[in-house]
Amino acid sequence: MSDTMASQRRKIGGAGDLQSVVRTMKALAASSDKKSLHTSEKATV
């Protein structure tokens, strides 16, 4: 049973790491979109 507990802990830890990666990717995408919008606004002005 301890093997199962260790396995579950690894899965939970991995899920936390994945959530962190997704959060970072979303922030980078939002930042990239803002830069792209800003650049296109300069081009049209």
C-alpha positions in Angstrom: 0.0 0.0 0.0 2.9 2.4 0.6 3.9 2.0 -3.0 0.4 3.2 -4.0 0.7 6.2 -1.7 4.1 7.1 -3.1 2.7 6.8 -6.6 -0.3 9.0 -5.8 2.0 11.6 -4.3 4.1 11.6 -7.4 1.0 12.1 -9.6 -0.2 14.9 -7.4 3.2 16.6 -7.5 3.3 16.2 -11.3 -0.1 17.7 -11.6 1.0 20.7 -9.6 4.1 21.1 -11.9 1.9 20.8 -15.0 -0.5 23.5 -13.6 2.5 25.7 -13.0 3.6 25.3 -16.6 0.1 25.9 -18.0 -0.2 29.1 -15.9 3.2 30.3 -17.3 2.2 29.5 -20.9 -1.0 31.4 -20.5 0.8 34.4 -19.1 3.3 34.4 -21.9 0.5 34.0 -24.5 -1.4 37.0 -23.0 1.8 39.1 -23.0 2.5 38.1 -26.6 -1.0 39.0 -27.7 -0.7 42.5 -26.0 2.7 43.1 -27.7 1.2 42.0 -31.1 -1.8 44.3 -30.6 0.5 47.2 -29.6 2.7 46.6 -32.7 -0.3 46.5 -35.1 -1.7 49.7 -33.6 1.6 51.4 -34.3 1.5 50.2 -37.9 -2.0 51.6 -38.5 -1.4 55.0 -36.9 
